[in-house]
Amino acid sequence: MFHALCVLDDAAHACMKGPLRPPLPGVRLALAYLYSVSNDRTEIYNSHRGVFDAFWKAITSDEPAYSVSMQNTIRGTEAHGCFAGICRRVGVAQTIDFGTALARARRTAGRSRTSTPPTITPEVDPGV
């Protein structure tokens, strides 16, 4: 479960530089897995997946704002808010230790595979 949360945390941080563009298979898999283990599913056909859908919409949002900086800030804030909701749904408390472990995973993710490019790259407008 921690690895799936790491994928979403990485996406939430990456979307602060620009909207992420589908297909994002790692993010989709992480969202599907976390939804499958979430504690709010009472019936298979009557389940609430709003926070999972909202996370996807947040990281891929290209809604206009006053500036690109404001747009990126709004996108990142929405993504991190949804991430907190997903953590609640899967029963993971967002403690200092958990945040530290996520930050450590973010820092070391690129070091072990320096020859491969990152899987999540935001689309940045070259005219900005």
C-alpha positions, -999 to 999 in steps of 0.1 A, spaced: 0 0 0 29 24 8 42 21 -28 9 30 -42 7 60 -19 42 70 -30 31 70 -67 2 93 -58 24 115 -37 49 118 -66 21 127 -90 8 153 -66 42 170 -64 48 167 -102 15 183 -111 26 215 -93 49 222 -123 21 216 -149 -8 193 -156 1 156 -161 -10 141 -193 -26 106 -197 -19 78 -200 -4 75 -166 -5 38 -160 13 39 -127 -11 65 -113 -41 46 -126 -30 13 -111 -23 30 -77 -57 46 -77 -74 14 -86 -55 -6 -60 -61 19 -32 -98 21 -41 -100 -17 -39 -86 -17 -4 -105 14 8 -128 11 37 -157 31 22 -168 4 -2 -200 -12 12 -214 -26 -20 -196 -31 -53 -222 -12 -73 -229 15 -47 -196 28 -37 -182 63 -33 -151 69 -53 -153 107 -54 -119 115 -38 -102 91 -62 -118 107 -92 -111 142 -78 -74 133 -75 -73 123 -112 -91 155 -122 -67 176 -101 -35 162 -115 -46 165 -151 -65 198 -147 -57 226 -171 -82 250 -158 -74 286 -166 -63 310 -138 -49 344 -135 -14 331 -141 5 299 -147 19 301 -112 -16 304 -97 -28 275 -119 0 253 -107 -6 263 -70 -44 255 -73 -37 222 -90 -12 211 -64 -34 222 -35 -63 202 -49 -42 171 -55 -27 172 -20 -62 176 -5 -74 146 -24 -43 127 -14 -52 133 23 -87 120 16 -74 89 0 -51 83 29 -81 85 52 -101 61 31 -74 34 32 -68 39 69 -34 55 68 -28 83 93 -8 112 79 17 114 107 51 131 107 67 97 103 46 89 73 54 123 57 91 118 63 89 83 47 72 98 17 98 125 14 126 100 17 110 79 -10 107 109 -33 144 118 -27 157 84 -33 134 73 -62 156 88 -89 190 77 -75 185 39 -80 175 42 -116 195 71 -130 196 56 -165 158 57 -169 137 89 -173 111 97 -147 77 82 -154 57 113 -144 66 145 -163 43 175 -164 35 192 -197 51 226 -196 41 253 -220 74 263 -238 60 297 -245 60 307 -208 
